[in-house]
Amino acid sequence: MVHHLGCSTDFGLELAKLVLARGWRAVVTARDKDRVADLAEGADGRALPLALDVTDAEAVRVGVEAALAQFGRIDVLVNNAGYGYQASVEEGEDAEIRAQFDANVFGLFALTRAVLPGMRARRHGHIINITSVAGLVGFPGSGYYAASKHAVEGWSDALAVEGAPLGIKVTCVEPGPFRTDWAGRSLKQTPNRIADYAETAGARLKMTSDGSGKQAGDPVRAAQAMIDLTEQLNPPRHLVLGAWGHDAVTKRMQERLTEIESLRDKALATDYPKD
């Protein structure tokens, strides 16, 4: 089995280690190839480290061509590239918002499009998109990050339907707080300076920074859960990771369904009358 992984840190790094430990082959990528070069040591040619910036269309094309030249196929694509950005909605900075969407959304779209032709030709493949609990629930201070992950979730719904008749499976993995660099080195924040948002977005920014390194989620256990997905005949469309994330998502989904069902009469009343 050949995996294509974004592997420079955290989930991707632990996942790559487990994939290679199983004797599988992996294309391991990062913007800086040196950060993944060590993964190839002792892998007996089963690891292909590549420099890949998903926001660079040419780099995506060259990277996928190199992977196919080395291994001939990609069975599993793990879209793990991306980072967090926090700000109140009003205080969000345009350049930061666009850079986040380039990495979290458009780069992911481009890499997947590059891999799909081979999966379609073989009528086999599994695309795993690392989104977030924020892809299903919007939290104060994370509106733009949530928007990027919601975009991937909706796109994945469409891809799952299009890919199903072609043997292509799609799973979104939605981690809650995990002990990774997401809330540390990888996180970008626009400080809250408008007092009216101090108790909502401002409090959330502080809570995220203060909690870095103390999260309950274990990246190694998360990586193992993703490995398990690839061995299922019918993998789930969603896999929420962590107790906090699972509780937050189920609570929000239940509240949303209750609200929508309570407004059924109003929904039906907007149709043309039946003859």
Secondary structure, DSSP 8 states (H G I E B T S, - for coil): -EEEEE-SSHHHHHHHHHHHHTT-EEEEEESSGGGTGGGGTTSTT-EEEEE--TT-HHHHHHHHHHHHHHHS--SEEEE-----EEB-TTT--HHHHHHHHIIIIIHHHHHHHHHHHHHHHHT-EEEEEE--GGGTS--TTBHHHHHHHHHHHHHHHHHHHHHGGGTEEEEEEEE-SBSSSTTTTT-EE-----GGGIIIIIHHHHHHHHTTT--SB-HHHHHHHHHHHHT-SS--SEEEESHHHHHHHHHHHHHHHHHHHHTHHHHHTTS----
